[in-house]
Amino acid sequence: MKISKNIFTSKTTVICLLAFFGILAISITLYGISMKKNFGNEIAACNQAASNIRFSCYRKTINTHYKNNIQGLLSAIKNEKGLVFEDLKKDTPDISYAVFGTNCHSFYHSVGDFIATTSDQDLDAKIKMCSSSCTSGCIMGLFKRTALESNFDNSVLDKFYPSCPDDMRHQCAHEVGHVLHDKYTTSILGVIDPITENTFNLAPKKTYAYVTNKNPDLNAPFEDCKKLVPESELAYCYTGIGHNLFLFSEFSKDGYKQSIAECSGTDESHKGDCYSFLVYRIGINNATTKFLSKKYEEGISVCSDITKTIGRPDLEKHCYLGIGGGIGLFIDSEFAGRDINDKNFPTMRAKIYEQIYSCDKAPEKFQKDCYTGLLGTPVRKLYKTFNLEIDMIENILPTIDNGFQVVG
């Protein structure tokens, strides 16, 4: 199977990407960001940056305030209650995700990346520094950078899932899928690191080999998932591959066409999974933002258009499962870490109800898929905490798999 090396090895592509993001971010003030001395304020400012540079903005801010001081950073995160949660602003109708997902998840990715490049302790010690907040973004960022620093050494990758805390197993399997795609194609950090350096003047501490496989092979990540995670975690590992495909499509001038072409070149045994988990991630990171911005028809079009392009209308349900999951992850990033009291309970309840109910805007035949995805997130707990009652959810709750979790 041949994979186009257009985005993987072309220096021209990287230069074009840097030029594109340079135009987007000639000045951070273009996004209304006024960089202040307070760490919390600066992180809040990064939340408003263009989605593709938010991770880099978080990473730079962390380094500026806590260079070589991991414990100082972890204390700051703990003390800055609600530090990275996304505030819905009435004058900002368009909701977008950062490069790895919600702002909260992407922020914790940058925390994990910082730990990986700052601490000289072993992997187990670094893992203990990571919380499971915001769907375990920290451990994902840690694994991603650690894999790259080891040149995707098998002995290092072998340790990832076994070293994972029990409450992060699904998330770890997901990140294993990410790093396997990086290993057999090229590392997504090869696109992101130059943005961090050129936009925020934060260069990597060392020179990396972002491309370690001379013959890109999209079958290999699926095969290696079977070696590195238990069979019960395979689907989660595959979601990581699908997520990486999505990430590269976000940086490619050909968009989803690039990822679809790559899936079409896989063996028949992997093709269905490749398409399914790509569509699922498009639902989470793309169509979801349309639903949250009340642009329901646009979100519906995202799902129908991508499955028509692939020629697999039967996969459309995966897009709506992703929309529900994406809505749930967004709600979690908004409310899960906040204090609930008599004063804010009514307002929070109304907002959560409104966002959950977005699934009713999906075509009727896909509403169950949307609500099922939503219940695979921490919103399942919030739904009960706020005494909400939606008929579709009440019907699904007794039948949904307790182990199902939306990851990444």
Solvent accessible surface area in square Angstrom, and as a share of the most:
residue,aa,sasa,rsa
1,M,87,0.39
2,K,195,0.82
3,I,12,0.06
4,S,57,0.37
5,K,92,0.39
6,N,50,0.26
7,I,9,0.05
8,F,10,0.04
9,T,73,0.42
10,S,35,0.22
11,K,167,0.71
12,T,91,0.53
13,T,26,0.15
14,V,45,0.26
15,I,113,0.58
16,C,76,0.46
17,L,18,0.09
18,L,43,0.22
19,A,56,0.43
20,F,106,0.44
21,F,4,0.01
22,G,30,0.29
23,I,121,0.61
24,L,56,0.28
25,A,8,0.06
26,I,136,0.69
27,S,41,0.27
28,I,28,0.14
29,T,94,0.55
30,L,115,0.57
31,Y,56,0.21
32,G,70,0.68
33,I,4,0.02
34,S,70,0.45
35,M,88,0.39
36,K,110,0.47
37,K,191,0.81
38,N,74,0.38
39,F,11,0.04
40,G,8,0.08
41,N,72,0.37
42,E,16,0.07
43,I,0,0.00
44,A,47,0.37
45,A,15,0.11
46,C,0,0.00
47,N,12,0.06
48,Q,73,0.33
49,A,1,0.01
50,A,20,0.15
51,S,31,0.20
52,N,32,0.16
53,I,0,0.00
54,R,17,0.06
55,F,7,0.03
56,S,1,0.01
57,C,0,0.00
58,Y,0,0.00
59,R,20,0.07
60,K,61,0.26
61,T,1,0.01
62,I,0,0.00
63,N,22,0.11
64,T,85,0.49
65,H,60,0.27
66,Y,39,0.15
67,K,129,0.55
68,N,104,0.53
69,N,70,0.36
70,I,18,0.09
71,Q,113,0.50
72,G,18,0.17
73,L,0,0.00
74,L,42,0.21
75,S,56,0.36
76,A,12,0.10
77,I,25,0.13
78,K,168,0.71
79,N,117,0.60
80,E,57,0.26
81,K,139,0.59
82,G,24,0.23
83,L,19,0.09
84,V,5,0.03
85,F,28,0.12
86,E,14,0.06
87,D,83,0.43
88,L,58,0.29
89,K,90,0.38
90,K,211,0.89
91,D,121,0.63
92,T,58,0.34
93,P,94,0.59
94,D,78,0.41
95,I,25,0.12
96,S,45,0.29
97,Y,13,0.05
98,A,3,0.02
99,V,9,0.05
100,F,1,0.00
101,G,4,0.03
102,T,6,0.04
103,N,6,0.03
104,C,0,0.00
105,H,4,0.02
106,S,0,0.00
107,F,0,0.00
108,Y,22,0.08
109,H,4,0.02
110,S,0,0.00
111,V,2,0.01
112,G,0,0.00
113,D,4,0.02
114,F,1,0.01
115,I,0,0.00
116,A,4,0.03
117,T,22,0.13
118,T,31,0.18
119,S,16,0.11
120,D,143,0.74
121,Q,97,0.43
122,D,96,0.50
123,L,26,0.13
124,D,76,0.40
125,A,25,0.19
126,K,25,0.11
127,I,6,0.03
128,K,172,0.73
129,M,28,0.13
130,C,11,0.06
131,S,53,0.34
132,S,49,0.32
133,S,46,0.30
134,C,18,0.11
135,T,16,0.09
136,S,2,0.01
137,G,0,0.00
138,C,2,0.01
139,I,0,0.00
140,M,1,0.00
141,G,3,0.03
142,L,0,0.00
143,F,0,0.00
144,K,5,0.02
145,R,12,0.05
146,T,23,0.13
147,A,0,0.00
148,L,2,0.01
149,E,53,0.24
150,S,29,0.18
151,N,89,0.46
152,F,6,0.03
153,D,62,0.32
154,N,93,0.48
155,S,67,0.43
156,V,32,0.19
157,L,3,0.02
158,D,73,0.38
159,K,113,0.48
160,F,0,0.00
161,Y,25,0.09
162,P,90,0.56
163,S,34,0.22
164,C,4,0.02
165,P,44,0.28
166,D,119,0.61
167,D,102,0.53
168,M,9,0.04
169,R,62,0.23
170,H,40,0.18
171,Q,2,0.01
172,C,0,0.00
173,A,0,0.00
174,H,0,0.00
175,E,0,0.00
176,V,1,0.00
177,G,0,0.00
178,H,2,0.01
179,V,0,0.00
180,L,0,0.00
181,H,1,0.00
182,D,1,0.00
183,K,26,0.11
184,Y,34,0.13
185,T,0,0.00
186,T,6,0.04
187,S,1,0.01
188,I,0,0.00
189,L,2,0.01
190,G,12,0.11
191,V,11,0.06
192,I,4,0.02
193,D,8,0.04
194,P,23,0.14
195,I,2,0.01
196,T,8,0.05
197,E,74,0.33
198,N,101,0.52
199,T,33,0.19
200,F,17,0.07
201,N,129,0.66
202,L,31,0.16
203,A,51,0.40
204,P,45,0.28
205,K,121,0.51
206,K,99,0.42
207,T,134,0.78
208,Y,21,0.08
209,A,49,0.38
210,Y,50,0.19
211,V,56,0.32
212,T,52,0.30
213,N,35,0.18
214,K,179,0.76
215,N,115,0.59
216,P,10,0.07
217,D,47,0.24
218,L,0,0.00
219,N,18,0.09
220,A,15,0.12
221,P,0,0.00
222,F,1,0.00
223,E,71,0.32
224,D,17,0.09
225,C,0,0.00
226,K,103,0.44
227,K,155,0.66
228,L,33,0.16
229,V,9,0.05
230,P,62,0.39
231,E,149,0.67
232,S,93,0.60
233,E,11,0.05
234,L,31,0.15
235,A,52,0.40
236,Y,25,0.10
237,C,0,0.00
238,Y,18,0.07
239,T,8,0.05
240,G,0,0.00
241,I,0,0.00
242,G,1,0.01
243,H,2,0.01
244,N,0,0.00
245,L,1,0.01
246,F,5,0.02
247,L,0,0.00
248,F,6,0.02
249,S,4,0.03
250,E,78,0.35
251,F,6,0.02
252,S,15,0.09
253,K,180,0.76
254,D,57,0.30
255,G,23,0.22
256,Y,50,0.19
257,K,146,0.62
258,Q,11,0.05
259,S,1,0.01
260,I,19,0.10
261,A,62,0.48
262,E,9,0.04
263,C,0,0.00
264,S,54,0.35
265,G,29,0.28
266,T,7,0.04
267,D,76,0.39
268,E,137,0.61
269,S,86,0.56
270,H,6,0.03
271,K,42,0.18
272,G,29,0.28
273,D,47,0.24
274,C,1,0.00
275,Y,18,0.07
276,S,14,0.09
277,F,34,0.14
278,L,0,0.00
279,V,0,0.00
280,Y,13,0.05
281,R,1,0.01
282,I,0,0.00
283,G,0,0.00
284,I,1,0.00
285,N,12,0.06
286,N,30,0.16
287,A,0,0.00
288,T,0,0.00
289,T,13,0.08
290,K,53,0.22
291,F,1,0.00
292,L,18,0.09
293,S,14,0.09
294,K,121,0.51
295,K,78,0.33
296,Y,44,0.17
297,E,131,0.59
298,E,86,0.39
299,G,0,0.00
300,I,35,0.18
301,S,49,0.32
302,V,25,0.15
303,C,0,0.00
304,S,23,0.15
305,D,80,0.41
306,I,9,0.04
307,T,1,0.01
308,K,148,0.63
309,T,85,0.50
310,I,23,0.12
311,G,51,0.49
312,R,81,0.29
313,P,93,0.59
314,D,82,0.43
315,L,6,0.03
316,E,24,0.11
317,K,101,0.43
318,H,49,0.22
319,C,0,0.00
320,Y,0,0.00
321,L,40,0.20
322,G,0,0.00
323,I,0,0.00
324,G,0,0.00
325,G,0,0.00
326,G,0,0.00
327,I,0,0.00
328,G,0,0.00
329,L,11,0.06
330,F,2,0.01
331,I,0,0.00
332,D,12,0.06
333,S,3,0.02
334,E,4,0.02
335,F,8,0.03
336,A,53,0.41
337,G,36,0.34
338,R,80,0.29
339,D,91,0.47
340,I,68,0.35
341,N,75,0.38
342,D,137,0.71
343,K,188,0.80
344,N,42,0.22
345,F,57,0.24
346,P,82,0.52
347,T,80,0.47
348,M,14,0.06
349,R,85,0.31
350,A,63,0.49
351,K,73,0.31
352,I,0,0.00
353,Y,81,0.31
354,E,92,0.41
355,Q,15,0.07
356,I,0,0.00
357,Y,88,0.34
358,S,8,0.05
359,C,0,0.00
360,D,49,0.25
361,K,102,0.43
362,A,4,0.03
363,P,43,0.27
364,E,149,0.67
365,K,159,0.67
366,F,21,0.09
367,Q,26,0.12
368,K,117,0.50
369,D,35,0.18
370,C,0,0.00
371,Y,0,0.00
372,T,32,0.19
373,G,0,0.00
374,L,0,0.00
375,L,3,0.01
376,G,5,0.05
377,T,8,0.05
378,P,56,0.35
379,V,0,0.00
380,R,50,0.18
381,K,153,0.65
382,L,15,0.08
383,Y,5,0.02
384,K,122,0.52
385,T,57,0.33
386,F,0,0.00
387,N,109,0.56
388,L,9,0.05
389,E,128,0.57
390,I,8,0.04
391,D,110,0.57
392,M,53,0.24
393,I,0,0.00
394,E,70,0.32
395,N,106,0.54
396,I,5,0.03
397,L,33,0.17
398,P,110,0.69
399,T,108,0.63
400,I,21,0.11
401,D,96,0.50
402,N,128,0.66
403,G,42,0.40
404,F,51,0.21
405,Q,59,0.26
406,V,1,0.01
407,V,1,0.00
408,G,2,0.02
